[in-house]
Amino acid sequence: MNYRRFGRTKWKVSEIGYGMWGMGGWSGSDDEESLKALQHAVDQGCNFFDTAWAYGEGRSERLLGQLVRANPDRQLYTATKIPPKNSTWPSRREFTLDETFPSDYIEQRVYESLEHAGLPKFDLMQFHVWEDTWAEDDRWARKVDELRSQKLFSAIGISINRWEPWNGVKAVRSGLIDSVQVIYNIFDQNPEDQLFPACAEMDVAVIARVPFDEGTLTGALTKDSTWPEGDWRNTYFVPANLIPSVERAEKLKSILPAGMTLPQMALRFILSNTNVSTIIPGMRKLSHVDSNIAASDAAALPKDLVSELQAHRWERSPTKWSQ
């Protein structure tokens, strides 16, 4: 495992972090299997773990707390997220700070997440939705400073809406945040335009999420893929999304170098960008851990392959189903 500097915090975090959404809220998740995969990741050098209250209403946070307590002699960086008060993902332009993150609500949720995890503090606290107009209202920043002074967390970040990387640049340039979490993968390269340059200028860490485009970049989905009732992927992978996603993933298979899998190419493409501090793929099984961490151990992608993959950029805008 290789490590990168996490922005101005100067933490040394694993290039391959751990996204804990799947084990908290997706169908087929098993806590015992999840804990085995988490521990295996720690043993392989992973030290950055990202969760949220919304991932199973505290279930994922509890798993993270168990992992930390099981590894008292290791430096594991813990990150969670405060859900919006109006329980609406993604946020919308008309939402106000009072509707989403009023000061007393921020404090309430920080304490609840700490209670779920059974931890005295988190390393990183993030707002699970964001509108850049909120950067102009300093009430959230004052509350963050107050809670940080109580040593309830060390750093603050934002998670940016799907396909809206521009909707965080103002927050980055404000100097008030330490990290941004954004969708970045072979298809979704838009963060390179405005967000990444701003992060580099302000020394703000970048957490790349959804490296496999919710599954299409694993190469395992088909145009007929379905999921159990209640699984959010049934509402996300509507035909208008599933069919073109699978078709684009199939085109990538034709340029795969010998001996490389599509998921490994997807991860190594992201790692080719030095603005990225860590990637947080979901890893519910031991085999996922081994495969993903191997991407960090591998050499950088050839520059000509990176250039070829840049041509697969897909311009998308939020829709009713994109969440």
QUIQUI-V325065 format. One record per helix or strand. SS is the DSSP state (@ for helix, = for strand). FROM is the first residue (numbers start at 1). TO is the last residue. If there is no record, write none. Layout:
# QUIQUI-V325065
{{SS & FROM & TO} {SS & FROM & TO}}
This chain:
# QUIQUI-V325065
{{= & 3 & 5} {@ & 7 & 9} {= & 12 & 14} {= & 16 & 16} {= & 18 & 19} {@ & 21 & 25} {@ & 31 & 43} {= & 48 & 50} {@ & 59 & 70} {= & 77 & 82} {@ & 97 & 100} {@ & 103 & 117} {= & 122 & 127} {@ & 132 & 136} {@ & 139 & 149} {= & 153 & 159} {@ & 169 & 174} {= & 179 & 183} {@ & 190 & 192} {@ & 195 & 202} {= & 205 & 209} {@ & 213 & 218} {@ & 233 & 236} {@ & 239 & 253} {@ & 262 & 271} {= & 278 & 279} {= & 282 & 282} {@ & 286 & 297} {@ & 303 & 310}}
